[in-house]
Amino acid sequence: MPAHLEGRNIIAEVEGLNCALIVACNMCAGASFAMKENKPFIQFFRNCLTSPPLKRYTAELQSQLKEKGVETKWFRRGIIQNFFLCLWTSRQRAKFSKVVENYDAVLVLGCDSAFETIRNSVPGTACKVIEGTEFGGIMNTRARFHLPCNISFEESNVVRVCDRNCEKFGPHSK
């Protein structure tokens, strides 16, 4: 049940920056962009463990940022680090904090939990952490496997999550 994410216009937030590191959750961001494009989420023999729609989205974002004078690099280390930003270990977070020392900002393509992981990984640095996506709900979909080893989604929709004022799930519910 990946979180459904929508891309945000972050151009105003990168004004004045020189370089940014893009960190993307292949699971939630990759699944969201695959659902939006109605394209395969994973093509094991073409892109291994990187979602092609996420790859396209990131390339487009890098191009937009370059036009604004912001150099970017896509952070891609380790299977768990790329697939689930919300599941990083303390060691992965510590290693990441060393990497971001060379950047003005980190642009997070992931859910609120992924954003929190990255934000908590860069304390004590001057690195600005920017939300590149926003949460839109939970994906409800059927995964479909087709040859040659592709995974796609069909019959997809977004299930909205009740906000904090909802009677059923409010802060005072039992």
N, C-alpha and C positions, 0 to 999 in steps of 0.2 A: 504494500500500500504506500507507494511513493507520495510525497507531498506534491501538489500541483503548483507550479511556479510560473509567474509571468515576468518577462523582462521589464526592467525599469529604465527610464531615460536618466542616465547618470552623468550626462555631459556637463551640466552645470557644477556637479560635485567634484569633477576632476580639473576644473579651471585652475590654472597656475601650477599644476603638478607636472613633473618631468617624466616620471616612470612609475608604473603600477604593475603589480603581480596579480594575475587572474587565478583564482582558486575556484574550481568548479566541482560540484558533487555530480558525479556521473550517474548516480542512481536517480535522484529527484529531478535535477535540472535536465539530465539526458532523457529521462522518461517524459518529462513535460514537453520538451521541444519535439520529441519524436511523436507524441500524441498530437501536438499542434500541427505538425507537418504531415501527419499520417504516413510516416516513413519508418523503416525498421529502427528499433531502439539499439540493437547490437547486430553487427555483421562480423562474426568471429574471424572469418578468413580474410576480410578486407581491412578491418580496423581494430582487430583483437578486442580489447576491452574498453574502447572509447566509443561513445555514442556518436554516430555520424551527424545527427541533427545538432547535438551539442557542439561538435567540432565546427560546423558551419556557423552557428550562432556566435561562437567565440571568435572565429576568424572575422566575421562582420563587425563585431564589437571592437576588435583590435584595429581594424581599418578605420572605424569612426574615431577612435581615440588617437590614432596616428595623425589624422587630419587636424586634430586639436593640439598636436605637438606632444602627446603623451606616448612614450615608448612603453610597450607591454611585453610581458612574457607570461606564458601559461604554465603554471606550476603543475607538474605531473611526476609525482614520485610515489611508488608503492601502490599496490592494488587496493588495499584498504583505504589509504589516504585519498585516492581518486574516486573510489566508489561510494564511500560513506564518510563525508566530512564530520558527521556527528559522532563517529565512533573512534576518533583518534585517541591514542594512548598518551600518557604524559610524556613519554620519550619522543613521540612524533611531534607533539606540540612544542617541545623544547628545541628540536631540530629546526622546525619551521620558524621559530622566533629568531634563529640565527640567519636564516635565508632572507627574511624581510628587512633586515638591517640595511640592505642596499636599495630599498624602494621607498618612494614617498607614500604609496598607498597599496592596499590589498583590496581587490574587487572580488566580492564573494558571490558566486552563482550557486545558491543553495537555499535551503529553508532557514527558518529562524534559529533552529538548533545548530546548523552549520555555521551561521553567522556568529553565534555565541562561541562556538569552538574556536573560530579564527580570532575573534576579539579577545578571548581569554589566552590566546597563544602569543599575543604581541604586547603584553604589558611592559611598560618601561621603554618603549620605542616611540619614535616620532611618527610612526607609520599610521596613516589614516585608514580606517576600515570602512568600506563602502558596500552597502547592500545593492547588488546588481540585479536581484530578483525579489519579487514579493510573493508571499504565500497567498494562494487563491482557494485552497481547500485540499481535499484528499482525492487522488485519482482512484476511480473504480473502473477496472478494465479487465479484459481477458487477454492473457499472454498467448501468443501463437508462435509456434516454431515452424519454420519452413526452410527447405533446402536452399542453398548450402549453408546450413547452420546460422540462420538469421532468426532473431526474435523481434516480433512486432506486437502491436496492441490492436485490439479490435473491440468494437462496442464500448468505447471509452466515454466516460463522463466525469465531471468533477462534482464531488460531494462537498457541499459547503459545511464548514464547521461552525457550530453555534458560538456566538460571541459571548463575552463575559456577562452580559445582562440577560442572557437566556434563562428562563425559569427552571428548565430541566437540569441544566448544567451550571447554574450560577454559583457564585462563591459561597452561598449559604445553603446549597442543596445537601441532602444527606444520602 
